[in-house]
Amino acid sequence: MEKRRYGRTNVKLSVIGFGGIIVMNESQEAANRIVAEAIERGINYFDVAPSYGDAEERLGPALEPYRDSVFLACKTLKRTKKEALEELHQSLKRLRTDHFDLYQLHAVSTLDDVNQIFSEGGAIEAFLEAREQGLIKYIGFSAHSEEAALALLDRFDFDSILFPINWVCWFQRGFGPRVVEKAKEKNVAILAIKTLAKRKLKEGEKRKRPKCWYAPVESFDEALMAVRFTLSLPVTAAVSPGYADLLWWMCDAAEMFKPLSEEEMKSIAEKSVGLEPIFPQRR
């Protein structure tokens, strides 16, 4: 699998990242098998969070034999120094590791979030302390709002962002270009989420895939188109959604990857017409 440089570092990440939510609610045996197959497919970038149910407890043992050769990212929803440090230590224990390669502020959505993170006793203090102690190497954030992402990029010298880079959001709402531009300006690595999202669920529509709160692509051809879109942008890696079959589609798509031509970009823009984007979420 192709590997791309992680921001300003010499670290190279597989262009497809393993979304830890895949192993949530799986048996340990199944988690071990899925992780082993991901490693075999060339994946060296794994991302998880405490908010993904029992995913940390499953991923820790499954990843243990490979820990020295992978890039492990984790996240916290906590916004104070005290709570963020507590959760960091809990995650390290569950994942059976002495450090995270990347630790991220998770799902920053509002300017109030941003202000709390950077206030006295805010979570950023925990990150800086943990980096000094060698518990984390790189500092990043995930965000579901352009406003929050742009504010964070202005407030701190992050190593990476984890942000929705999705064809429907991009073409139907213009959601993403400003963040990509600002991250490029600052030489911050761009990690993508929601690559395979197709549309928002309609009111009352049942989830076909319980771990996806949106309707994902429905065929490999759609997955290939979605992955080619995301990886044609200045993105280091795209993290999979919560199902192994979608991860394997992404791996297959990455192996067939060719940057989109202008004509193909126009064709994808046309295909997005009439689909309800998942971001920005209306308040």
C-alpha positions as CSV (number, residue, x, y, z in Angstrom):
1,M,0.0,0.0,0.0
2,E,1.1,3.5,-0.8
3,K,2.5,5.5,2.2
4,R,2.6,9.3,2.5
5,R,4.6,11.6,4.6
6,Y,2.9,12.7,7.9
7,G,3.2,16.5,7.8
8,R,6.7,17.9,8.7
9,T,8.0,14.5,10.0
10,N,9.8,11.7,8.2
11,V,7.1,9.3,9.3
12,K,5.2,7.6,6.5
13,L,1.6,6.4,7.0
14,S,-0.4,4.0,4.9
15,V,-2.9,6.0,2.9
16,I,-5.7,4.0,4.5
17,G,-6.0,4.1,8.3
18,F,-7.7,1.5,10.5
19,G,-10.7,3.0,12.3
20,G,-10.6,1.3,15.7
21,I,-14.4,1.3,15.9
22,I,-14.2,-1.7,13.6
23,V,-13.3,-4.0,16.5
24,M,-16.0,-2.5,18.9
25,N,-18.3,-5.3,20.0
26,E,-16.2,-8.0,18.3
27,S,-14.8,-11.0,20.1
28,Q,-11.0,-10.8,20.9
29,E,-10.5,-13.6,18.3
30,A,-12.2,-11.7,15.6
31,A,-10.4,-8.5,16.5
32,N,-7.0,-10.3,16.3
33,R,-7.9,-11.7,12.9
34,I,-9.1,-8.3,11.5
35,V,-6.0,-6.5,12.8
36,A,-3.6,-9.2,11.4
37,E,-5.3,-8.9,8.0
38,A,-5.0,-5.1,8.1
39,I,-1.3,-5.4,8.8
40,E,-0.9,-7.9,5.9
41,R,-2.7,-5.4,3.6
42,G,0.0,-2.8,4.5
43,I,-1.8,-0.7,7.0
44,N,0.5,0.9,9.6
45,Y,-1.8,3.6,10.9
46,F,-4.4,2.8,13.6
47,D,-6.8,5.3,15.2
48,V,-9.1,4.7,18.2
49,A,-10.9,6.5,21.0
50,P,-12.4,5.7,24.4
51,S,-15.8,6.8,23.1
52,Y,-15.8,3.7,20.7
53,G,-17.3,1.3,23.3
54,D,-14.9,-1.5,24.1
55,A,-12.7,-0.8,21.0
56,E,-9.6,0.1,23.1
57,E,-9.8,-3.2,25.1
58,R,-10.1,-5.2,21.9
59,L,-7.5,-3.3,19.9
60,G,-4.8,-3.3,22.6
61,P,-4.2,-7.1,22.6
62,A,-4.8,-7.4,18.9
63,L,-2.2,-4.8,18.1
64,E,0.3,-5.8,20.8
65,P,2.4,-8.1,18.5
66,Y,2.8,-5.3,15.9
67,R,3.0,-2.2,18.2
68,D,6.6,-1.4,17.4
69,S,5.9,-1.2,13.6
70,V,2.7,0.8,13.7
71,F,1.6,4.4,14.2
72,L,-1.0,4.5,16.9
73,A,-3.4,7.4,17.3
74,C,-5.9,8.0,20.2
75,K,-8.2,10.8,21.1
76,T,-10.0,12.4,24.1
77,L,-13.3,14.2,24.4
78,K,-12.1,15.7,27.7
79,R,-11.6,19.5,27.7
80,T,-9.8,20.0,31.1
81,K,-6.2,19.1,31.9
82,K,-7.1,16.9,34.8
83,E,-9.7,14.8,32.9
84,A,-7.6,14.6,29.7
85,L,-4.6,13.3,31.7
86,E,-6.8,10.7,33.5
87,E,-8.2,9.5,30.2
88,L,-4.8,9.4,28.5
89,H,-3.4,7.1,31.2
90,Q,-6.6,4.9,31.0
91,S,-6.2,4.6,27.2
92,L,-2.5,3.8,27.4
93,K,-3.3,1.0,29.8
94,R,-6.2,-0.4,27.7
95,L,-4.1,-0.3,24.5
96,R,-1.1,-2.0,26.2
97,T,1.4,0.7,25.2
98,D,3.7,3.2,26.9
99,H,3.0,6.0,24.4
100,F,0.8,7.2,21.6
101,D,2.4,8.3,18.3
102,L,-0.5,10.8,18.0
103,Y,-2.9,12.1,20.6
104,Q,-5.9,14.2,19.5
105,L,-8.6,16.5,20.9
106,H,-11.7,14.6,19.8
107,A,-14.7,16.1,18.0
108,V,-14.1,19.8,18.6
109,S,-17.3,21.4,17.3
110,T,-17.7,24.9,18.8
111,L,-15.7,28.0,19.6
112,D,-16.7,27.4,23.3
113,D,-14.9,24.0,23.0
114,V,-11.8,25.8,21.6
115,N,-11.8,28.4,24.3
116,Q,-12.1,25.8,27.1
117,I,-9.3,23.7,25.7
118,F,-7.0,26.8,25.7
119,S,-8.1,28.3,29.0
120,E,-6.2,27.9,32.2
121,G,-6.3,24.3,33.3
122,G,-7.6,23.4,29.8
123,A,-6.8,20.1,27.9
124,I,-4.0,21.5,25.9
125,E,-1.9,21.7,29.1
126,A,-2.3,17.9,29.5
127,F,-1.1,17.4,25.9
128,L,2.0,19.5,26.4
129,E,2.8,17.8,29.7
130,A,2.3,14.4,28.2
131,R,4.6,15.3,25.2
132,E,7.3,16.4,27.6
133,Q,7.1,13.1,29.4
134,G,7.3,11.1,26.2
135,L,3.7,9.7,26.6
136,I,2.7,11.2,23.2
137,K,4.8,12.2,20.2
138,Y,2.5,14.3,18.1
139,I,-0.5,16.5,18.9
140,G,-3.6,16.8,16.7
141,F,-7.3,17.3,16.8
142,S,-10.5,16.0,15.1
143,A,-13.3,18.5,14.3
144,H,-16.7,18.3,12.6
145,S,-17.0,22.1,12.0
146,E,-14.9,24.3,9.8
147,E,-15.2,27.2,12.2
148,A,-13.7,25.1,15.1
149,A,-11.0,23.6,12.9
150,L,-9.9,27.0,11.5
151,A,-9.9,28.5,15.1
152,L,-7.7,25.6,16.4
153,L,-5.3,26.0,13.5
154,D,-4.9,29.6,14.4
155,R,-4.4,28.9,18.1
156,F,-1.7,26.2,18.2
157,D,1.0,24.6,16.0
158,F,-0.7,21.2,15.6
159,D,1.0,18.3,13.8
160,S,-2.2,17.1,12.1
161,I,-5.9,17.5,11.8
162,L,-8.5,14.7,11.4
163,F,-11.3,16.1,9.4
164,P,-14.2,15.0,7.1
165,I,-12.9,15.1,3.5
166,N,-15.9,13.8,1.7
167,W,-17.1,14.2,-1.9
168,V,-20.7,15.1,-1.2
169,C,-19.9,17.6,1.6
170,W,-17.2,19.2,-0.6
171,F,-19.4,19.7,-3.7
172,Q,-22.8,20.2,-2.1
173,R,-21.8,22.4,0.8
174,G,-18.3,23.7,0.0
175,F,-17.4,22.0,3.3
176,G,-13.6,21.2,3.5
177,P,-11.7,23.4,1.1
178,R,-11.0,26.2,3.6
179,V,-9.7,23.8,6.2
180,V,-7.5,22.0,3.6
181,E,-6.1,25.3,2.4
182,K,-5.3,26.5,5.9
183,A,-3.7,23.2,6.9
184,K,-1.5,23.3,3.8
185,E,-0.4,26.8,4.6
186,K,0.7,25.7,8.0
187,N,2.2,22.5,6.8
188,V,-0.1,20.5,9.1
189,A,-0.8,16.9,8.0
190,I,-4.4,16.2,6.9
191,L,-6.0,12.9,8.0
192,A,-9.4,12.3,6.5
193,I,-12.6,10.8,8.0
194,K,-16.0,10.2,6.5
195,T,-14.5,9.4,3.1
196,L,-17.2,6.7,2.5
197,A,-20.2,8.7,3.7
198,K,-22.8,9.0,0.9
199,R,-25.7,10.9,2.5
200,K,-27.5,11.9,5.7
201,L,-30.1,9.4,6.9
202,K,-33.7,10.6,6.2
203,E,-35.9,11.3,9.2
204,G,-37.1,8.0,10.6
205,E,-34.8,5.9,8.3
206,K,-33.3,3.0,10.1
207,R,-29.5,2.5,10.1
208,K,-28.5,-0.4,8.0
209,R,-25.1,-0.3,9.7
210,P,-25.5,0.5,13.4
211,K,-21.9,1.9,13.7
212,C,-22.5,4.4,10.9
213,W,-24.9,7.3,11.8
214,Y,-25.1,8.1,8.1
215,A,-25.7,6.1,4.9
216,P,-22.3,4.9,3.5
217,V,-21.5,4.0,-0.1
218,E,-23.3,1.0,-1.3
219,S,-20.9,-0.6,-3.8
220,F,-17.2,-1.0,-4.5
221,D,-17.4,1.3,-7.5
222,E,-18.8,4.1,-5.2
223,A,-16.1,3.3,-2.6
224,L,-13.4,3.6,-5.3
225,M,-14.8,6.9,-6.4
226,A,-14.9,8.2,-2.8
227,V,-11.4,7.1,-2.0
228,R,-10.0,8.5,-5.2
229,F,-11.6,11.8,-4.4
230,T,-10.2,12.0,-0.9
231,L,-6.7,10.8,-1.9
232,S,-6.5,13.1,-4.9
233,L,-6.4,16.0,-2.3
234,P,-3.3,16.8,-0.2
235,V,-4.4,14.1,2.4
236,T,-1.9,11.9,4.1
237,A,-4.4,9.1,4.9
238,A,-8.1,8.3,5.1
239,V,-9.4,6.5,8.1
240,S,-12.0,3.7,7.6
241,P,-15.5,3.7,9.0
242,G,-16.6,1.0,11.5
243,Y,-16.9,-2.2,9.4
244,A,-14.2,-4.5,8.1
245,D,-15.8,-5.0,4.7
246,L,-15.7,-1.2,4.1
247,L,-12.1,-1.2,5.2
248,W,-11.2,-3.9,2.7
249,W,-13.0,-1.9,0.0
250,M,-10.8,1.1,0.9
251,C,-7.7,-1.0,0.8
252,D,-8.7,-2.3,-2.7
253,A,-9.4,1.2,-3.8
254,A,-6.0,2.4,-2.5
255,E,-4.3,-0.3,-4.5
256,M,-6.0,0.9,-7.7
257,F,-5.6,4.6,-6.9
258,K,-5.0,7.1,-9.6
259,P,-5.4,10.9,-9.0
260,L,-8.7,12.2,-10.5
261,S,-8.6,14.1,-13.7
262,E,-10.5,17.4,-14.0
263,E,-13.2,15.6,-16.0
264,E,-13.5,12.9,-13.3
265,M,-13.8,15.6,-10.6
266,K,-16.7,17.2,-12.6
267,S,-18.3,13.8,-13.0
268,I,-18.2,13.2,-9.2
269,A,-19.6,16.7,-8.5
270,E,-22.5,15.8,-10.8
271,K,-23.0,12.5,-9.0
272,S,-23.3,14.4,-5.7
273,V,-26.3,16.4,-6.8
274,G,-29.4,15.5,-4.9
275,L,-27.5,13.8,-2.0
276,E,-27.9,15.4,1.5
277,P,-24.4,15.9,2.9
278,I,-23.7,14.9,6.5
279,F,-21.8,18.1,7.2
280,P,-22.2,20.8,8.1
281,Q,-24.8,19.6,10.5
282,R,-27.7,22.0,10.8
283,R,-28.2,23.4,14.4
